[in-house]
Amino acid sequence: MGKFKEILIPEASFKDFSAYRTALLETRIRFGRRVFARADADSEVLLITQRSENQMKRTLNWWDLMWMSIGAVVGSGIFVITGEQAKYVAGPAIVLSYVAAGVSSMLSVFCYTEFAIEVPVAGGSFAYLRVELGDFIAYIAAGNIVLDYVVASASVGRAWTSYFAALINRHPDDLRIHTSLAEHYNKLDIIAVGVLWITGFLSIVSVRATSIVNWVASLITMGIIFFIIGAGFANAHSENYSPFLPYGTRGVFSAAAIVYFAYLGFDAVATLAEDTKNPSRDIPIGLLGSMSLVTVLYCLMAASLCLMQNYKLLDPQVPFSFAFKSVAGWKWAQYVVALGALKGLTTVLLVGTVSQARYIAHIARTHMLPVWFAHVDSKTQTPIRATVTMLGLTSVVALFTDLDVLATLLSISTLMIFMLVAVALIVRRYYDPVRTSRQTMWCVVSLILLMVGSSIGTALYWRLSDGWYGHVIFVGTWFVATAVLWLFFPIERQPKVWGVPLMPWIPSASIGINIFLMGSIDRDAFIRFGIWTVIILVYYVFLGLHASYDAAMEMQDQEQRRPPGLWNILAEANPNISRSPRPKGTVKSPKYGEDDPEDDYALQLSAPTSPLNLVPT
């Protein structure tokens, strides 16, 4: 028991009962100190990562990241939801819904890209929120998305079995073991578990091997998509596009809120920063390139479907297969579509397994989860413990739980994190703890709250009313708040390599769109979000808060004992760091003072696998 405790909770607060009792009595004080505690970006990159004991192997380039992003995004959704939304919600104008959803997703991609360059660590959105919005918000967001990771992967595993059954002309339940357990939990899916562990084994052995398999599977999927688009236009009938807007403009935006979910998954690439050779170059190309391509392909698929068959006659479950069968007489096309969906699901699992483990590992580095999960294996240079743990949880859920039940468990976490990352980017650009006055800080906070509040008002009004007066008020408020920030407040911090253009309009629009999309989700999703948040709060109060508090105090003590100067701190933590003369034209940071000799040098990682240049800001 003692060894078990030392592995999972080695922090001082859990040394014995007396220490834990003292920690609990100090909960209010500790929470007050940690709730808005913001991590330093340089420490997040170069100090926190040392808790994994070994570094991840940098083997990926922009080509790998582009296909990783495509593999994570293009699953079965495009093959299913297009028909349902075209038939009942948007009509032929479903193509405009995909355009609107694609543009919306690109706004979030821009925000993620800047952060992935500035804070290139495996934690992705968790690290970005920790750096700008503090420990507590980062924990709540991460805790919820971990549940979504488990549920989503289990769902994909069960769906994989269903599409495989369709490919071999069998009913999905024929491939499952029937038991006497409770309904919805009595059909054991061994195939789903097997697929999960095969993809997991690949991610453990090598992220490079995973990338190569993902290339192959994604290329096959792309080939099938090109076939669907080409064959669809070859059998097109222009009269099917009349009327083009049978459900009006409202139908276009209502459908956009649903098809937006076909674009989700790109954030997985942000967790691969520590596996990437040159994050500042490769991540922007990989993310922006992949999402641009996906948006074009999705729009072409939607356009070809409604040109091929009248939207009223579409099959909402298997739209492409049914259209090919009824219009062109191609019964065999259903197998091509099923194969495309199957390959898409496979790549979603491949990339998801890799990204989830890295996300968990970085949370564990902060001690909000047991630091044991942060370990990176010295041979494979992958986070094996985090990978196996996530696979174990996902496998249990996938083995017993029906797909219908899993579908009801998906929450609002992903959209919430997209919104928070956009908020964090505005904070990063317009607030500097050294230069920004307290009055300016509260003005910026007030404007951000206006953006969020007006976006919530817009979402609620859209859902509850068919009028337009409310939209004028709420959208107008959002516009004024964004314009005031743009016109009257200077940008305090500029990105080192690449930054989101049109600040603050792009992140502000991302806030509005993601909140609007959250408003389209059913009430039960918010209830589930609330219940799970309460559960993770209980863990935080009794374990996570005290473990992360001890870790933060330990790091603070270590920094105080070191000689002054950021270079000394980082050089001791990482032997690959060397200092070189500050590049000409670089402004010296007031954070360190004009007379600080350390400020005359730029920090540089000299390891060939980590070509990252950092300048104190």
C-alpha positions in Angstrom: 0.0 0.0 0.0 2.9 2.3 0.9 4.5 1.8 -2.5 1.2 2.3 -4.3 0.7 5.6 -2.5 4.3 6.7 -3.3 3.7 6.0 -7.0 0.3 7.7 -7.4 0.4 10.4 -4.7 4.1 11.1 -3.8 3.4 14.8 -2.8 4.1 16.1 0.7 0.4 16.7 1.4 -0.2 12.9 1.3 2.9 11.9 3.3 0.7 10.8 6.2 -2.7 11.4 7.7 -1.6 14.4 9.6 -0.1 16.1 6.5 -3.3 15.3 4.6 -5.5 16.7 7.4 -3.4 19.9 7.4 -3.8 20.1 3.6 -7.6 19.7 3.8 -7.8 22.5 6.4 -5.9 24.8 4.1 -8.1 24.0 1.1 -9.7 27.4 0.9 -6.3 29.2 1.1 -4.7 26.8 -1.5 -7.6 27.2 -3.8 -7.4 31.0 -3.6 -3.7 30.8 -4.5 -4.2 28.4 -7.4 -7.5 29.4 -9.0 -6.0 32.1 -11.1 -2.4 31.0 -11.0 -1.0 31.3 -14.5 1.8 29.1 -15.7 4.8 30.7 -17.4 5.0 29.7 -21.1 8.8 29.1 -21.0 8.4 27.0 -17.8 5.6 25.0 -19.4 7.8 24.2 -22.4 11.1 23.5 -20.7 10.6 22.8 -17.0 7.3 21.0 -16.7 8.2 18.6 -19.5 11.1 17.4 -17.4 8.7 15.6 -15.2 8.2 13.0 -17.9 11.9 11.9 -17.3 12.4 11.4 -21.0 11.6 13.4 -24.1 9.3 12.3 -26.9 11.0 11.6 -30.2 10.7 14.4 -32.7 10.0 12.5 -36.0 7.0 14.3 -37.6 7.0 17.1 -40.2 4.3 19.2 -41.8 3.3 16.4 -44.2 2.7 14.0 -41.3 0.8 16.6 -39.4 -1.4 17.4 -42.4 -2.4 13.8 -42.8 -2.8 13.4 -39.0 -5.3 16.2 -39.0 -7.1 14.8 -42.0 -7.2 11.4 -40.4 -8.6 12.8 -37.2 -11.3 14.9 -38.9 -12.6 12.7 -41.7 -14.5 9.9 -40.0 -18.0 8.5 -40.7 -19.8 11.8 -40.1 -19.6 13.2 -43.6 -21.1 10.0 -45.0 -24.1 10.1 -42.7 -25.1 13.5 -41.4 -25.1 15.1 -44.9 -28.2 13.2 -46.0 -30.1 13.8 -42.8 -29.4 17.6 -42.7 -30.1 18.0 -46.5 -33.4 16.2 -46.4 -34.9 17.7 -43.2 -33.1 20.9 -42.5 -31.3 22.7 -45.4 -32.2 21.1 -48.7 -29.6 21.6 -51.5 -28.3 24.6 -49.6 -26.5 22.1 -47.4 -23.4 23.0 -49.4 -23.7 26.5 -47.8 -24.0 24.9 -44.4 -20.7 23.2 -45.0 -19.1 26.4 -46.1 -20.3 28.2 -43.0 -19.2 25.4 -40.7 -15.8 25.2 -42.5 -15.2 28.9 -42.1 -16.2 28.7 -38.4 -13.8 25.8 -37.8 -10.9 27.7 -39.5 -11.4 30.5 -36.9 -10.6 27.9 -34.1 -7.8 26.5 -36.2 -6.1 30.0 -36.4 -6.3 30.3 -32.6 -4.9 26.8 -32.0 -2.1 27.4 -34.5 -0.7 30.5 -32.7 -0.8 28.7 -29.4 0.8 25.6 -30.8 3.7 27.7 -32.0 4.1 29.8 -28.8 3.5 26.9 -26.3 4.7 23.8 -28.2 3.9 21.1 -25.6 1.9 17.9 -25.6 -0.8 19.4 -23.4 -2.5 21.2 -26.3 -5.5 23.3 -25.1 -4.9 22.4 -21.4 -1.4 24.0 -21.6 -2.8 27.0 -23.4 -5.5 27.6 -20.9 -3.1 27.1 -18.0 -0.7 29.7 -19.3 -3.4 32.4 -19.9 -6.5 31.6 -17.8 -5.1 29.8 -14.9 -5.0 26.3 -13.3 -8.6 26.0 -12.3 -10.3 26.8 -15.7 -7.7 24.6 -17.4 -8.5 21.7 -15.1 -12.3 22.0 -15.5 -12.0 22.1 -19.3 -9.5 19.3 -19.5 -11.5 17.1 -17.0 -14.6 17.3 -19.2 -12.8 16.7 -22.5 -11.1 13.6 -21.0 -14.6 12.1 -20.6 -15.4 13.1 -24.2 -12.2 11.3 -25.3 -13.3 8.1 -23.7 -16.9 8.2 -24.9 -15.9 9.3 -28.4 -13.3 6.6 -28.9 -15.7 4.0 -27.5 -18.3 5.2 -30.0 -15.9 5.0 -32.9 -14.9 1.5 -31.9 -18.6 0.3 -31.8 -19.3 2.1 -35.1 -16.2 0.4 -36.7 -17.9 -2.9 -36.0 -21.1 -1.7 -37.6 -19.5 -0.6 -40.8 -17.4 -3.7 -41.0 -20.6 -5.7 -40.7 -22.1 -3.7 -43.6 -19.0 -4.4 -45.7 -19.5 -8.2 -45.3 -23.3 -8.1 -45.6 -24.0 -8.9 -41.9 -26.0 -7.3 -39.2 -23.7 -5.6 -36.6 -25.3 -7.6 -33.7 -24.3 -10.8 -35.5 -20.7 -9.9 -34.7 -21.3 -9.2 -31.0 -21.6 -11.6 -28.1 -25.1 -11.6 -26.5 -25.3 -11.9 -22.7 -28.0 -11.7 -20.0 -26.7 -8.3 -18.7 -29.0 -5.2 -18.6 -30.4 -3.9 -21.9 -28.0 -1.7 -23.9 -25.1 -3.3 -22.0 -25.6 -6.9 -23.0 -24.0 -7.1 -26.4 -20.2 -7.4 -26.0 -18.2 -6.0 -28.8 -14.9 -7.9 -29.0 -14.1 -6.4 -32.4 -14.3 -2.9 -31.1 -11.9 -3.7 -28.3 -9.5 -5.4 -30.7 -9.4 -2.5 -33.0 -8.8 -0.1 -30.1 -5.9 -2.1 -28.8 -4.3 -2.5 -32.3 -4.3 1.2 -32.9 -3.1 1.7 -29.3 -0.2 -0.7 -29.9 0.9 1.3 -32.9 0.9 4.5 -31.0 2.9 2.9 -28.2 5.5 1.4 -30.5 6.1 4.6 -32.5 4.3 7.8 -33.4 6.2 7.6 -36.8 4.7 4.1 -37.5 1.3 5.5 -36.6 1.8 8.4 -39.0 2.7 6.0 -41.9 -0.3 3.8 -41.3 -2.5 6.9 -41.1 -1.1 8.1 -44.5 -2.1 4.8 -46.1 -5.6 4.7 -44.6 -6.2 8.4 -45.3 -5.1 8.2 -48.9 -7.5 5.3 -49.4 -10.3 7.4 -47.8 -9.3 10.4 -50.0 -9.5 8.1 -53.1 -13.0 7.0 -52.1 -14.1 10.6 -51.5 -12.8 11.6 -54.9 -14.7 8.7 -56.5 -17.9 9.8 -54.7 -17.5 13.4 -55.9 -16.6 12.4 -59.5 -19.4 9.9 -59.8 -21.8 12.2 -58.2 -21.2 15.0 -60.6 -21.2 12.5 -63.5 -24.8 11.6 -62.5 -25.9 15.2 -61.7 -29.2 16.6 -62.6 -29.4 20.4 -62.3 -33.2 20.4 -61.7 -32.5 18.8 -58.3 -31.1 22.2 -57.2 -34.6 23.7 -57.5 -35.6 25.0 -55.0 -32.2 25.7 -53.6 -33.4 27.1 -50.2 -36.5 25.2 -49.4 -36.1 25.7 -45.6 -34.8 29.3 -45.9 -31.7 30.9 -44.4 -32.6 29.6 -40.9 -32.3 26.0 -42.2 -28.8 26.7 -43.6 -27.5 27.9 -40.2 -29.3 25.2 -38.3 -27.7 22.6 -40.4 -24.3 24.3 -40.1 -24.5 23.9 -36.3 -24.8 20.1 -36.9 -22.4 19.5 -39.8 -19.8 21.5 -37.8 -19.2 18.4 -35.8 -17.8 16.7 -39.0 -14.9 19.1 -38.8 -13.9 18.3 -35.2 -10.6 16.5 -34.4 -8.1 18.9 -35.8 -7.1 19.9 -32.2 -5.4 16.5 -31.9 -2.5 17.9 -34.0 -1.8 20.5 -31.3 -0.9 17.7 -28.8 1.8 16.5 -31.2 4.1 19.5 -30.8 6.7 17.5 -28.8 6.7 14.9 -31.6 7.3 17.5 -34.3 10.7 18.4 -35.7 10.0 22.1 -36.2 6.7 23.1 -34.5 6.8 26.8 -35.6 6.9 25.8 -39.3 5.2 22.4 -39.4 2.1 23.0 -37.2 0.7 26.0 -39.2 1.2 24.3 -42.5 -0.2 21.0 -41.3 -3.3 22.5 -39.6 -4.2 25.2 -42.0 -3.5 23.1 -45.1 -5.5 20.1 -43.9 -8.5 22.0 -42.8 -8.6 24.0 -46.1 -8.5 20.7 -48.1 -11.2 19.1 -45.9 -13.5 22.1 -46.2 -13.3 22.0 -50.0 -13.9 18.2 -50.2 -16.9 18.4 -47.8 -18.5 21.1 -49.8 -18.0 19.2 -53.1 -19.4 16.0 -51.5 -22.5 17.9 -50.3 -23.0 19.6 -53.7 -22.7 16.3 -55.6 -25.1 14.5 -53.4 -28.0 17.0 -53.9 -27.2 17.3 -57.6 -27.4 13.5 -58.0 -30.7 13.0 -56.2 -33.5 15.3 -55.1 -33.2 16.2 -51.5 -36.7 14.9 -50.7 -35.7 11.4 -51.8 -32.4 11.1 -49.9 -31.9 8.3 -47.4 -31.0 10.0 -44.1 -29.0 7.0 -42.9 -27.0 6.0 -46.0 -27.5 8.9 -48.4 -24.5 8.3 -50.8 -25.1 4.5 -51.1 -28.8 5.0 -51.7 -28.3 7.7 -54.3 -25.8 5.7 -56.3 -28.2 2.7 -56.1 -31.4 4.5 -57.1 -30.0 7.0 -59.6 -27.1 5.1 -61.3 -28.1 1.5 -60.4 -24.7 0.9 -58.7 -25.6 -1.5 -55.9 -21.9 -2.2 -55.4 -21.3 1.5 -54.5 -22.6 0.8 -50.9 -19.5 -1.3 -50.3 -17.2 1.5 -51.5 -18.9 4.0 -49.2 -18.8 1.5 -46.3 -15.1 1.0 -47.0 -14.5 4.8 -47.0 -16.3 5.2 -43.7 -14.4 2.2 -42.2 -11.0 3.7 -43.2 -12.1 7.0 -41.9 -13.0 5.5 -38.5 -9.7 3.7 -38.4 -7.7 6.9 -38.8 -9.8 8.7 -36.2 -8.9 6.0 -33.7 -5.2 6.1 -34.7 -4.8 9.8 -34.3 -7.1 9.9 -31.3 -5.1 7.3 -29.4 -1.9 9.2 -29.9 -3.3 12.6 -29.0 -5.3 11.5 -25.9 -2.2 9.9 -24.3 -0.2 13.1 -24.7 -3.0 15.2 -23.3 -3.2 13.0 -20.2 0.6 12.9 -19.8 0.8 16.7 -19.8 -2.0 17.1 -17.2 -0.1 14.6 -15.1 3.0 16.7 -15.4 1.2 19.4 -13.4 0.3 16.8 -10.7 -3.5 17.5 -11.3 -3.5 13.8 -12.2 -0.9 11.4 -10.7 2.5 12.2 -12.1 3.0 8.5 -12.7 1.0 9.0 -15.9 3.4 11.6 -17.2 6.2 9.1 -17.7 7.7 8.8 -21.2 9.3 5.5 -22.0 13.1 5.7 -22.7 13.0 3.1 -25.5 9.8 4.0 -27.4 9.9 7.7 -26.4 6.1 7.6 -26.1 3.8 8.0 -23.0 3.0 4.3 -22.5 1.4 4.6 -19.1 -1.1 7.2 -20.3 -1.8 5.3 -23.5 -2.5 2.0 -21.8 -4.7 3.7 -19.1 -6.9 5.5 -21.7 -7.1 2.3 -23.8 -8.2 0.3 -20.7 -11.0 2.8 -19.8 -12.2 3.1 -23.4 -12.1 -0.7 -24.0 -14.4 -1.3 -21.0 -16.9 1.3 -22.2 -16.8 0.0 -25.8 -17.1 -3.6 -24.8 -20.4 -3.2 -23.0 -22.2 0.0 -24.0 -24.5 0.3 -27.0 -23.8 3.0 -29.6 -27.1 4.6 -28.9 -26.2 5.1 -25.2 -22.8 6.4 -26.1 -24.2 9.0 -28.5 -26.3 10.5 -25.7 -23.2 10.9 -23.5 -21.2 13.2 -25.8 -21.1 16.6 -24.1 -20.3 20.2 -25.0 -16.7 20.0 -23.8 -15.0 20.4 -27.2 -16.9 23.5 -28.2 -16.4 24.9 -24.8 -12.6 24.4 -25.0 -12.6 26.0 -28.5 -14.3 29.0 -27.0 -11.9 29.2 -24.0 -8.9 29.0 -26.3 -10.2 32.0 -28.2 -10.6 33.9 -25.0 -7.1 32.9 -23.9 -5.7 34.2 -27.1 -7.3 37.6 -26.6 -5.9 37.6 -23.0 -2.4 36.7 -24.3 -2.3 39.5 -26.8 -4.0 42.3 -24.7 -2.7 41.5 -21.2 0.9 41.5 -20.0 1.4 41.1 -16.2 4.3 43.6 -16.3 3.2 46.3 -18.7 -0.6 46.3 -18.4 -2.1 48.5 -15.7 -4.9 47.2 -13.4 -7.4 49.6 -14.9 -6.6 48.4 -18.5 -6.8 44.8 -17.3 -10.3 45.2 -16.0 -11.4 47.0 -19.1 -10.2 44.1 -21.3 -11.9 41.6 -19.0 -15.1 43.6 -19.2 -15.0 43.6 -23.0 -14.3 39.9 -23.1 -17.3 39.3 -20.8 -19.5 41.4 -23.1 -18.4 39.3 -26.1 -19.2 36.1 -24.2 -22.5 37.4 -22.7 -23.8 38.8 -26.0 -22.9 35.5 -27.8 -24.9 33.6 -25.2 -27.8 35.9 -25.7 -27.6 35.4 -29.5 -27.6 31.6 -29.0 -30.5 31.6 -26.7 -32.5 34.0 -28.8 -31.9 31.9 -31.9 -33.1 28.8 -30.1 -36.2 30.4 -28.4 -37.4 32.9 -30.9 -38.0 33.4 -34.7 -37.7 37.1 -34.5 -34.8 39.3 -35.4 -34.9 42.2 -32.8 -32.8 40.2 -30.3 -30.1 39.4 -32.9 -29.7 43.1 -33.6 -29.2 43.8 -29.9 -26.9 40.9 -29.1 -24.8 40.8 -32.3 -24.6 44.6 -32.1 -23.2 44.4 -28.5 -20.7 41.7 -29.6 -19.6 44.0 -32.5 -19.2 47.1 -30.3 -17.2 45.2 -27.7 -14.9 43.8 -30.3 -14.5 47.1 -32.0 -13.7 49.0 -28.8 -11.0 46.5 -28.0 -9.6 46.8 -31.5 -9.7 50.6 -31.6 -8.7 51.7 -28.1 -6.5 49.1 -26.6 -2.9 48.3 -27.9 -1.7 44.8 -28.3 0.7 44.2 -25.4 2.4 41.0 -26.7 3.3 40.1 -30.3 3.8 36.5 -31.3 7.4 35.4 -31.8 6.9 33.6 -35.1 3.4 33.7 -36.5 0.2 35.2 -35.1 -3.5 35.3 -35.8 -4.3 38.2 -38.2 -7.1 40.7 -37.7 -6.9 40.7 -33.9 -9.2 40.6 -32.0 -11.9 39.9 -34.7 -10.9 36.3 -35.4 -10.9 35.0 -31.8 -13.9 37.1 -31.0 -15.8 35.6 -33.9 -14.6 32.1 -32.7 -16.1 32.9 -29.3 -19.4 33.8 -30.8 -19.7 30.9 -33.2 -18.7 28.2 -30.6 -21.2 29.5 -28.1 -23.8 29.7 -30.8 -23.1 26.0 -31.7 -23.3 25.0 -28.0 -26.8 26.6 -28.0 -27.8 24.0 -30.7 -27.0 21.1 -28.4 -29.8 19.5 -26.4 -30.4 20.4 -22.7 -29.4 16.9 -21.5 -25.8 17.6 -22.7 -25.6 20.5 -20.4 -26.9 18.4 -17.5 -24.3 15.7 -18.2 -21.7 18.4 -18.3 -22.8 19.7 -14.9 -22.8 16.3 -13.3 -19.4 15.3 -14.6 -18.0 18.7 -13.5 -19.2 18.1 -10.0 -17.5 14.7 -10.0 -14.2 16.1 -11.2 -14.5 19.0 -8.7 -14.7 16.4 -5.8 -11.5 14.9 -7.1 -9.9 18.3 -7.4 -10.8 19.4 -3.8 -9.6 16.2 -2.2 -6.6 15.3 -4.4 -5.8 17.4 -7.5 -5.6 20.7 -5.8 -3.2 19.6 -3.1 -1.0 17.6 -5.4 -0.6 20.5 -7.9 -0.2 23.0 -5.1 2.7 21.0 -3.6 4.3 20.7 -7.1 4.0 24.4 -7.7 5.5 25.3 -4.3 8.3 22.9 -4.9 9.1 24.5 -8.3 8.9 28.0 -6.7 11.4 27.0 -4.0 13.8 25.6 -6.6 13.6 28.8 -8.6 14.3 30.9 -5.5 17.4 28.9 -4.7 18.8 29.3 -8.2 20.9 32.3 -9.2 18.8 35.0 -10.9 18.3 34.9 -14.6 16.0 32.8 -16.7 18.8 31.2 -18.6 20.3 29.8 -15.4 17.0 28.2 -14.5 16.4 26.6 -17.9 20.0 25.6 -18.5 20.0 23.6 -15.3 16.8 21.9 -16.3 17.8 21.1 -19.9 21.4 20.4 -20.9 20.5 21.1 -24.6 20.0 24.8 -23.9 22.8 27.2 -24.8 22.8 30.9 -25.1 23.6 32.9 -28.1 23.7 36.7 -28.6 20.3 38.3 -28.9 19.4 38.9 -32.5 19.7 42.5 -33.7 16.5 44.4 -33.6 15.0 42.3 -30.7 13.5 44.5 -28.0 14.8 43.8 -24.6 12.1 42.7 -22.2 11.3 45.0 -19.2 10.4 41.8 -17.4 14.1 41.3 -16.6 15.2 44.9 -16.4 17.5 46.9 -18.7 20.5 46.1 -16.5 20.0 42.3 -16.4 22.9 40.7 -18.2 20.8 37.6 -18.9 18.6 39.8 -21.1 21.5 40.2 -23.6 21.1 36.6 -24.7 18.5 34.6 -26.5 17.7 31.1 -25.2 18.4 28.4 -27.8 17.8 24.7 -27.7 20.9 23.3 -29.3 19.6 19.7 -29.7 19.1 18.9 -33.4 15.8 17.3 -32.6 14.5 20.5 -30.9 15.2 23.5 -33.2 13.2 25.9 -31.0 14.4 29.4 -30.3 13.1 31.2 -27.3 13.5 34.8 -26.4 12.3 36.0 -22.9 9.1 38.1 -23.1 
